[in-house]
Amino acid sequence: MKLTTEFTSLEKSAVKLTVTVAKKDVQESYNDIVSKYVKSAQIPGFRKGHVPANVLERKYGDAIKADALSELIDKSLNEVFEKETENRPLPYQQPVMDQLPEFDTTKDLTYTVTFDVFPKVSVKDFKGIEIKEPQVTLGDKELEDELKAIQERNAIVMDKKADEKAEKDNIVTIDYNEENGENRNGFVFTLGGADDVYKISDDVIGMKKDESKEVTKDSKKVKITVKAIKTRQLPALDDDLAQDVSEKFKTLDDLKTDIKRNLEVAKNRKLAEIKSQSLLEQLVEKNPFDIPASMLAAELDGRWRMMAQQFQTSPEQLEKMITASGQTKEAMLEQWTGDSEKMLKSRIIVDSLLKEKNISVTPEEIEEQYKKIAEEGGMDIEEVKKHYSDPRSKEWLIDDTKEQKLYEELYKEVKVSKGDKVSFADLFAAK
């Protein structure tokens, strides 16, 4: 097929494509469609497959031209995009034609479509970028906090004796009855805990099982009846606890060693995340570009569908739920737009730099990644390789390794300095 093409760049990474098909191909396409009609048409007075072409054209002329035009456009677009490497439509958007062209077998056919393409970004400005890496020291406190959490998870919950009073950190079950208000029986919470939604811990502390009292909350009288009081009995920090946590631990020291390694791995991963986020945020700011409308729409739709999955419902039902709560889907998508745009721009910059710098990984480098993952997770290297034996998992590991190589190269082009000292807990509390 003889085609002439012209690409015109538009705003927000959109492209207008003008295609001209030679009249010879227009005529051939029309003749092919007429032949198909001849073979299948059934008209009274003619045997199937023997209807004269001129009869068909008189009776179905507009339909034949419409079919010929549609097929010609589809074939020519496919041919254009098979050869085109730069200006290809994004996978989730079909080219849009604002106006159908006139179909005339005696003339060239010219039509125009618009579509979004992957943004062309050339990241050049690295000046003034500074990344401050938080300074975090792991010590006894972090180890003690982890051990305390393990004790809590392995605690035995026991009923207190009938004459024993409720104390802070006890787990209580109460009946909560407001005068002319809310009634909630069997409410369970921890005294002094975040799950005390009624803020009545101080009122319950000192009460016994089956005891009732009236208190005033927000100018309302509330009757509280204690139905059960339980206490957590923490296990001793010893070898038995370590063995209960995992059969791979023989002693408490084994458990402590594993905790220290996990804390160090978590710290390093968080620091790497903070550094890369800071770098990308500054690169996005210094190298502005627009996100294609269809790309943003696809991202927002993906987030909406993921939210529906989290609520174990359909996207349609989620919209009804949101509407019933007094919000709208449109308002929520608008709230997400800013973060989604930043995320997409970061992703595009990374992809562009990977191509520009021709970042690749060797089998030996992937082997080193296996060893690193095994050491960080306290696993056997063959176990790690088995986990990444699936093609999709292996591809993810390769892509992740490429990105880490890219960041290491980029850090050489910017200033990386020591940031403020922060605790391990605050490191993860920071957004």
C-alpha positions as CSV (number, residue, x, y, z in Angstrom):
1,M,0.0,0.0,0.0
2,K,1.4,3.4,-1.0
3,L,1.1,5.7,2.0
4,T,2.2,9.3,2.8
5,T,2.3,10.2,6.5
6,E,2.8,13.4,8.5
7,F,3.1,13.6,12.3
8,T,2.4,16.8,14.1
9,S,3.2,17.2,17.8
10,L,0.4,18.6,20.0
11,E,0.1,19.6,23.7
12,K,0.4,17.0,26.5
13,S,2.3,14.5,24.4
14,A,-0.5,14.1,21.9
15,V,0.2,13.6,18.2
16,K,-1.8,14.3,15.1
17,L,-1.2,11.8,12.2
18,T,-2.3,12.7,8.7
19,V,-2.3,9.7,6.3
20,T,-2.8,9.8,2.6
21,V,-3.6,6.6,0.7
22,A,-3.0,6.5,-3.0
23,K,-6.1,6.4,-5.2
24,K,-5.0,3.1,-6.7
25,D,-5.1,1.5,-3.3
26,V,-8.5,3.2,-2.6
27,Q,-9.9,1.6,-5.8
28,E,-8.5,-1.8,-5.0
29,S,-9.9,-1.7,-1.4
30,Y,-13.3,-0.8,-2.8
31,N,-13.2,-3.6,-5.4
32,D,-12.2,-6.1,-2.7
33,I,-15.3,-5.2,-0.6
34,V,-17.6,-5.4,-3.7
35,S,-16.2,-8.9,-4.4
36,K,-17.0,-9.9,-0.8
37,Y,-20.6,-8.6,-1.2
38,V,-21.0,-10.5,-4.5
39,K,-20.0,-13.7,-2.9
40,S,-22.4,-13.4,0.0
41,A,-25.3,-11.2,-1.2
42,Q,-28.8,-12.7,-1.6
43,I,-31.2,-10.7,-3.7
44,P,-34.5,-12.0,-5.2
45,G,-34.1,-12.9,-8.9
46,F,-30.4,-13.8,-8.5
47,R,-28.5,-16.9,-7.4
48,K,-26.3,-16.4,-4.4
49,G,-22.8,-15.4,-5.6
50,H,-24.1,-14.3,-9.0
51,V,-25.5,-10.8,-8.3
52,P,-24.0,-8.3,-10.7
53,A,-21.7,-5.7,-9.1
54,N,-23.6,-2.8,-10.5
55,V,-26.9,-4.1,-8.9
56,L,-25.2,-4.4,-5.5
57,E,-23.7,-0.9,-5.8
58,R,-27.1,0.6,-6.6
59,K,-28.7,-1.3,-3.7
60,Y,-25.9,-1.2,-1.1
61,G,-23.7,1.6,-2.3
62,D,-23.4,3.5,1.0
63,A,-22.8,0.4,3.0
64,I,-20.1,-0.8,0.6
65,K,-18.3,2.5,0.7
66,A,-18.5,2.6,4.5
67,D,-17.0,-0.9,4.8
68,A,-14.3,-0.1,2.3
69,L,-13.4,3.1,4.1
70,S,-13.3,1.3,7.5
71,E,-11.1,-1.5,6.2
72,L,-8.8,0.9,4.4
73,I,-8.3,3.0,7.5
74,D,-7.6,-0.1,9.7
75,K,-5.1,-1.6,7.2
76,S,-3.3,1.7,6.6
77,L,-3.0,2.5,10.3
78,N,-1.7,-1.0,11.1
79,E,0.9,-0.6,8.3
80,V,2.0,2.8,9.7
81,F,2.4,1.7,13.3
82,E,4.2,-1.5,12.3
83,K,7.0,0.6,10.9
84,E,6.8,3.5,13.3
85,T,9.0,3.4,16.4
86,E,8.6,6.8,18.0
87,N,5.1,7.9,17.5
88,R,3.1,4.9,18.6
89,P,-0.2,5.2,20.4
90,L,-0.2,4.3,24.1
91,P,-1.6,0.8,24.6
92,Y,-4.7,1.9,26.4
93,Q,-5.9,4.5,23.9
94,Q,-7.2,4.1,20.4
95,P,-6.5,6.8,17.8
96,V,-9.4,9.2,17.5
97,M,-10.8,10.5,14.2
98,D,-12.8,13.7,14.5
99,Q,-14.2,13.6,11.1
100,L,-14.7,10.8,8.5
101,P,-13.1,11.6,5.2
102,E,-15.0,11.5,1.9
103,F,-14.6,8.2,0.1
104,D,-14.0,8.7,-3.6
105,T,-12.4,5.9,-5.6
106,T,-11.1,8.5,-8.2
107,K,-9.0,10.4,-5.6
108,D,-6.4,9.9,-2.9
109,L,-7.9,9.3,0.5
110,T,-6.6,11.6,3.3
111,Y,-7.7,11.3,6.9
112,T,-6.4,12.5,10.3
113,V,-6.3,10.9,13.7
114,T,-5.0,12.0,17.1
115,F,-3.6,9.9,19.9
116,D,-1.3,10.1,22.9
117,V,2.3,8.9,22.8
118,F,4.8,8.2,25.5
119,P,6.3,11.5,26.6
120,K,9.7,12.4,25.2
121,V,11.7,13.6,28.1
122,S,15.4,14.6,28.0
123,V,16.7,14.9,31.5
124,K,19.6,17.3,31.4
125,D,19.3,19.6,34.5
126,F,21.1,18.1,37.5
127,K,22.4,21.4,38.8
128,G,21.5,22.3,42.4
129,I,20.2,18.9,43.3
130,E,21.1,17.9,46.8
131,I,20.0,14.8,48.6
132,K,20.2,14.7,52.4
133,E,20.5,11.2,53.8
134,P,19.1,10.8,57.3
135,Q,21.6,9.5,59.8
136,V,20.2,6.6,61.7
137,T,21.9,4.5,64.4
138,L,20.5,1.2,65.5
139,G,21.1,0.4,69.2
140,D,19.7,-1.5,72.2
141,K,16.4,0.4,72.2
142,E,15.4,-0.8,68.7
143,L,16.3,-4.4,69.7
144,E,14.4,-4.1,72.9
145,D,11.3,-2.7,71.1
146,E,11.3,-5.6,68.7
147,L,11.7,-8.1,71.5
148,K,8.8,-6.4,73.3
149,A,6.7,-6.7,70.2
150,I,7.5,-10.4,69.9
151,Q,6.5,-10.9,73.5
152,E,3.2,-9.1,72.9
153,R,2.5,-11.3,69.9
154,N,3.2,-14.4,71.9
155,A,1.4,-13.3,75.0
156,I,-1.2,-15.5,76.7
157,V,-4.5,-13.8,77.5
158,M,-6.0,-14.9,80.8
159,D,-9.1,-14.0,82.7
160,K,-8.5,-12.0,85.9
161,K,-10.1,-13.2,89.1
162,A,-13.5,-11.9,90.0
163,D,-12.2,-9.7,92.8
164,E,-9.3,-8.2,90.8
165,K,-9.6,-4.7,89.5
166,A,-9.1,-3.6,85.9
167,E,-5.7,-2.0,85.3
168,K,-4.0,-0.2,82.5
169,D,-3.2,-2.5,79.5
170,N,-5.9,-5.0,80.6
171,I,-8.3,-6.1,77.9
172,V,-11.9,-5.4,79.0
173,T,-15.3,-6.2,77.6
174,I,-18.0,-3.7,78.5
175,D,-21.6,-2.8,77.8
176,Y,-21.8,0.9,76.9
177,N,-25.2,2.6,77.1
178,E,-25.7,6.3,76.6
179,E,-28.9,7.9,77.9
180,N,-31.1,8.5,74.9
181,G,-28.1,7.7,72.7
182,E,-25.7,4.9,71.5
183,N,-25.9,1.5,73.1
184,R,-23.1,-1.0,72.4
185,N,-22.9,-4.3,74.2
186,G,-19.8,-6.5,74.2
187,F,-17.4,-3.7,73.3
188,V,-13.8,-5.0,73.6
189,F,-10.7,-2.7,74.0
190,T,-7.4,-2.3,75.8
191,L,-7.3,0.1,78.7
192,G,-5.2,3.0,77.7
193,G,-5.0,1.8,74.1
194,A,-5.8,3.5,70.8
195,D,-8.9,1.3,70.4
196,D,-10.6,3.1,73.3
197,V,-12.8,5.1,71.0
198,Y,-15.1,6.3,73.8
199,K,-12.1,7.6,75.9
200,I,-13.3,5.9,79.0
201,S,-10.2,4.0,80.1
202,D,-9.7,6.2,83.2
203,D,-13.3,5.5,84.2
204,V,-13.0,1.7,83.8
205,I,-9.6,1.4,85.6
206,G,-10.3,0.2,89.1
207,M,-13.7,-1.5,88.3
208,K,-14.3,-5.2,88.8
209,K,-16.1,-7.8,86.7
210,D,-19.9,-7.3,86.7
211,E,-19.6,-3.9,88.3
212,S,-21.5,-0.9,86.8
213,K,-21.1,2.8,87.1
214,E,-22.5,6.0,85.6
215,V,-20.3,8.6,84.1
216,T,-20.8,11.8,82.2
217,K,-19.2,12.1,78.7
218,D,-19.9,15.2,76.5
219,S,-22.8,16.2,78.8
220,K,-24.3,12.8,78.3
221,K,-24.9,10.2,81.1
222,V,-23.3,6.9,80.2
223,K,-23.8,3.6,82.0
224,I,-20.7,1.3,81.9
225,T,-20.9,-2.4,82.9
226,V,-17.8,-4.5,82.9
227,K,-18.5,-8.0,81.6
228,A,-14.9,-9.4,81.5
229,I,-11.3,-8.4,82.4
230,K,-8.3,-10.1,80.8
231,T,-4.6,-9.7,81.3
232,R,-1.8,-10.4,78.9
233,Q,0.9,-12.7,80.4
234,L,4.1,-12.0,78.5
235,P,6.4,-14.9,77.9
236,A,10.0,-14.8,79.3
237,L,12.8,-13.6,77.0
238,D,14.6,-16.9,76.8
239,D,15.5,-19.7,74.4
240,D,12.0,-21.2,74.6
241,L,10.5,-18.0,73.2
242,A,13.1,-18.0,70.4
243,Q,12.2,-21.5,69.5
244,D,8.5,-20.7,69.6
245,V,9.1,-17.8,67.1
246,S,10.8,-20.1,64.6
247,E,12.3,-23.5,64.4
248,K,15.4,-22.0,62.8
249,F,16.3,-20.4,66.2
250,K,17.9,-22.5,68.9
251,T,18.7,-19.7,71.4
252,L,17.6,-16.2,72.3
253,D,20.9,-15.0,70.9
254,D,20.0,-16.5,67.5
255,L,16.7,-14.5,67.6
256,K,18.5,-11.3,68.5
257,T,21.0,-11.7,65.7
258,D,18.2,-12.2,63.2
259,I,16.3,-9.1,64.6
260,K,19.5,-7.0,64.2
261,R,20.0,-8.1,60.7
262,N,16.3,-7.4,59.8
263,L,16.5,-4.0,61.4
264,E,19.6,-3.1,59.4
265,V,18.0,-4.3,56.1
266,A,14.8,-2.4,56.8
267,K,16.9,0.8,57.6
268,N,19.0,0.5,54.4
269,R,15.9,-0.1,52.3
270,K,14.1,2.9,53.8
271,L,17.1,5.1,53.3
272,A,17.4,4.0,49.7
273,E,13.7,4.8,49.2
274,I,14.1,8.3,50.7
275,K,17.1,9.0,48.5
276,S,15.5,7.9,45.3
277,Q,12.3,9.8,46.1
278,S,14.2,13.0,46.9
279,L,16.1,12.7,43.6
280,L,13.1,12.0,41.5
281,E,11.0,14.8,43.1
282,Q,13.8,17.3,42.3
283,L,14.2,15.9,38.7
284,V,10.5,16.3,38.1
285,E,10.6,19.9,39.3
286,K,13.7,20.8,37.2
287,N,12.5,19.0,34.0
288,P,8.8,19.9,33.6
289,F,6.6,18.1,31.1
290,D,3.0,17.2,30.7
291,I,1.4,13.8,31.3
292,P,-0.8,12.5,28.4
293,A,-4.5,12.7,29.4
294,S,-5.1,9.1,28.6
295,M,-2.1,8.0,30.7
296,L,-3.4,9.9,33.8
297,A,-7.0,8.5,33.2
298,A,-5.7,5.0,33.1
299,E,-3.7,5.5,36.3
300,L,-6.7,6.9,38.1
301,D,-8.9,4.1,36.9
302,G,-6.4,1.6,38.1
303,R,-6.3,3.2,41.5
304,W,-10.1,3.1,41.6
305,R,-10.2,-0.6,40.7
306,M,-7.6,-1.4,43.3
307,M,-9.6,0.4,45.9
308,A,-12.7,-1.7,44.9
309,Q,-10.6,-4.8,45.4
310,Q,-9.6,-3.7,48.9
311,F,-13.2,-3.2,49.8
312,Q,-14.0,-6.6,48.1
313,T,-16.5,-5.1,45.8
314,S,-16.9,-4.0,42.1
315,P,-15.9,-0.6,40.8
316,E,-19.6,0.1,40.1
317,Q,-20.7,-0.9,43.6
318,L,-17.8,1.2,45.1
319,E,-19.1,4.3,43.4
320,K,-22.6,3.7,44.9
321,M,-21.0,3.3,48.3
322,I,-19.0,6.5,47.9
323,T,-22.1,8.4,46.7
324,A,-24.1,7.1,49.7
325,S,-21.4,8.5,52.1
326,G,-21.9,12.0,50.6
327,Q,-18.8,12.0,48.4
328,T,-18.4,11.5,44.6
329,K,-16.1,9.4,42.5
330,E,-15.1,12.5,40.5
331,A,-14.1,14.4,43.7
332,M,-12.0,11.4,44.9
333,L,-10.2,11.1,41.5
334,E,-9.5,14.9,41.6
335,Q,-7.9,14.4,45.1
336,W,-5.7,11.6,43.7
337,T,-4.7,13.5,40.5
338,G,-1.7,15.4,42.0
339,D,0.0,12.4,43.5
340,S,-0.8,10.3,40.4
341,E,0.8,12.9,38.2
342,K,4.0,13.0,40.3
343,M,4.2,9.2,40.4
344,L,3.8,9.0,36.6
345,K,6.4,11.7,35.9
346,S,8.9,9.9,38.2
347,R,8.2,6.7,36.4
348,I,8.7,8.3,33.0
349,I,11.9,10.0,34.0
350,V,13.3,6.7,35.2
351,D,12.3,4.9,32.0
352,S,13.8,7.7,29.9
353,L,17.1,7.7,31.8
354,L,17.3,3.9,31.6
355,K,17.1,4.2,27.8
356,E,19.3,7.2,27.5
357,K,22.1,5.7,29.6
358,N,21.5,2.3,28.1
359,I,21.4,0.6,31.5
360,S,21.5,-3.2,31.4
361,V,22.4,-6.0,33.7
362,T,24.4,-9.2,33.2
363,P,23.6,-12.7,34.4
364,E,26.5,-12.3,36.9
365,E,24.9,-9.2,38.4
366,I,21.6,-11.0,38.8
367,E,23.5,-13.8,40.5
368,E,24.9,-11.2,43.0
369,Q,21.4,-10.0,43.6
370,Y,20.4,-13.6,44.5
371,K,23.2,-13.7,47.1
372,K,22.3,-10.3,48.5
373,I,18.6,-11.2,48.9
374,A,19.6,-14.5,50.5
375,E,21.9,-12.8,53.0
376,E,19.4,-10.1,53.9
377,G,16.6,-12.6,54.4
378,G,18.7,-15.3,56.1
379,M,17.7,-17.7,53.4
380,D,19.4,-20.3,51.2
381,I,20.4,-19.0,47.8
382,E,18.6,-21.8,46.1
383,E,15.4,-20.9,47.9
384,V,15.8,-17.4,46.5
385,K,16.4,-18.6,43.0
386,K,13.3,-20.8,43.2
387,H,11.2,-17.8,44.2
388,Y,12.4,-15.9,41.1
389,S,12.1,-18.8,38.7
390,D,8.7,-17.5,37.5
391,P,9.4,-15.4,34.3
392,R,7.4,-12.4,35.7
393,S,9.2,-12.5,39.0
394,K,12.6,-12.8,37.2
395,E,11.7,-9.8,35.0
396,W,10.7,-7.7,38.0
397,L,14.1,-8.5,39.6
398,I,16.0,-7.5,36.4
399,D,14.0,-4.2,36.2
400,D,14.7,-3.5,39.9
401,T,18.4,-4.2,39.5
402,K,18.5,-1.9,36.5
403,E,16.9,0.9,38.5
404,Q,19.4,0.5,41.3
405,K,22.3,0.7,38.9
406,L,20.7,3.9,37.4
407,Y,20.4,5.5,40.9
408,E,24.0,4.8,41.7
409,E,25.1,6.5,38.5
410,L,22.8,9.5,39.1
411,Y,24.0,10.0,42.7
412,K,27.5,10.7,41.2
413,E,26.0,13.6,39.3
414,V,24.3,15.3,42.3
415,K,25.3,16.2,45.8
416,V,24.6,13.6,48.5
417,S,25.1,14.9,52.0
418,K,24.4,13.8,55.6
419,G,21.0,14.8,56.8
420,D,19.7,15.1,60.4
421,K,20.0,12.4,62.9
422,V,16.7,10.6,63.3
423,S,15.6,7.6,65.3
424,F,14.7,4.3,63.6
425,A,11.0,4.8,64.5
426,D,10.9,8.4,63.2
427,L,12.6,7.2,60.0
428,F,9.5,5.1,59.2
429,A,7.1,7.6,60.6
430,A,8.2,10.2,58.1
431,K,6.1,10.5,54.9
